[in-house]
Amino acid sequence: MKLATGLWVWGSLLVAAGTVQPSASQSVCAGTENKLSSLSDLEQQYRALRKYYENCEVVMGNLEITSIEHNRDLSFLRSIREVTGYVLVALNQFRYLPLENLRIIRGTKLYEDRYALAIFLNYRKDGNFGLQELGLKNLTEILNGGVYVDQNKFLCYTDTIHWQDIVRNPWPSNLTLVSTNGSSGCGRCHKSCTGRCWGPTENHCQTLTRTVCAEQCDGRCYGPYVSDCCHRECAGGCSGPKDTDCFACMNFNDSGACVTQCPQTFVYNPTTFQLEHNFNAKYTYGAFCVKKCPHNFVVDSSSCVRACPSSKMEVEENGIKMCKPCTDICPKACDGIGTGSLMSAQTVDSSNIDKFVNCTKINGNLIFLVTGIHGDPYNAIEAIDPEKLNVFRTVREITGFLNIQSWPPNMTDFSVFSNLVTIGGRVLYRYVYVFKAAGLPDFRSSTMLIRDNRKAENCTAEGMVCNHLCSKDGCWGPGPDQCLSCRRFSRGRTCIESCNLYDGEFREFENGSICVECDPQCEKMEDGMLTCHGPGPDNCTKCSHFKDGPNCVEKCPDGLQGANSFIFKYADKDRECHPCHPNCTQGCIGSSIEDCIGLMDRYLVCLLPMFFLRGSTCEHWCMCVHATVNGE
């Protein structure tokens, strides 16, 4: 069997004794998602393609090669070794596709939701130009998706390829192969290729790495014997049995070794029964494990991402940009009236109020004039919908001033600003006020004026007083959620009489004068009994699910990464977690070696011809299993 040579790595390609060596350089590029659309200028189309992929080894996304003329130099594509999305080759006129070093297409995105490799309509209808030969001689793995090859008038040899050897899951629904050997000029495969080839010479033979393997192999192989199986984390083949001998990685490449997952941010400490920070942690970046994300990426959990999701905000910790969950509404800064995109605006009105959706900070001022609230016929601006003013409920800070000179008559309060914490006053209204509401006079000797309002005794007579749960600091309105501070306890922004210590739909503990809900892993106790004594899963009276050491957990550790190995535990009849036998590698149902999950699978491994089992005792058999797991 002919073995393929060449190994891809994070940066430059190095082949040394069949192992993948990490490199300091990083030749990773972004893919595209244009499908069949192209620039009207074919010269610009080619230049854009070259700009994207010159010196690129790993395409993070889709490789799309479309509308390229027959005389273009495409040799720069030879550097590409991996594509994480799909490969699209369509509407081209060139003769040869120089992707000789492309080893793996991951198919994280699929063309038309079906194909990881789509090659069609690559010829000129009114001439003899067109794709004749695919240079994919090292393509040995498509992890997800199928192959579509059709309507390539001059294309040869693709009908000789054993695509089922390349496609990991060759279901009929996603694998469409059309005979493309339509040109009379097509030759046959070289006799050494046994009918499988990418081109006419002995250097174009297809390398089979799956369908020729011994049936005991998990995935791919480098020969037909049991001893020639690749490591189970290999993709696309290998040069030996170890996880460092892979041509590509099924999941992640960690400094040249193919692993199931990168070293996690937190590892399980069997002494404290908790996850603790791992100083050897790495982040996932595509199919690589990296100590540091690229400068234009941020860390989300343990992965490098281009931007934080909508539920998280970007913060910097110890020089690392990270995505952290927002405690409430995620921060969003917006221009105020007379600033930036609203430079020419004089008031909040129906034409600009949508610009304040989800804003938490206003850089500038908020001004409400009669022309904004009731409309401005002169400028064809309609009256504002009062419901729209609720967009300001998310605002926490105004850097300038707040000026309210008009307000809808059916809105009797300013509760839309109930979350406003700070008015910065970097700019003052008429150089004096940070806040001015309708009815307040222009009085320049003070920045705070409260006068000409309703008499206090009249408000009291009508019951318009602070809630009895408010402290003497006062309130903004009648409800317990309008207090400046609370007389007894608070739950969130609302003042309450007492915490739900012994009853209630959900149970709490007292943290000073604040009621805090018990940990979700605590089981709610009967009325009259405490559910928890404090914060965290180690302060529960009883666990909802399982108990691991002092902590309540949703499930016992099942493959959690520890400092030196993966941690597996089982639950006893009292729902307490206990360690599996050290030789259990897939979990267990009890403490002994016989309770290991996957026991029969490992027993069969010991019976492989490459091993010799001496004796029949459990100890000897376990030693065989241990040696097998470590590839010895």
Order of alpha helices (4+ residues) and beta strands (2+ residues): beta-beta-beta-alpha-beta-beta-beta-beta-beta-beta-beta-beta-beta-beta-alpha-beta-beta-beta-beta-beta-beta-beta-beta-beta-beta-beta-beta-beta-beta-beta-beta-alpha-beta-beta-beta-beta-alpha-beta-beta-beta-beta-beta-beta-beta-beta-beta-alpha-alpha
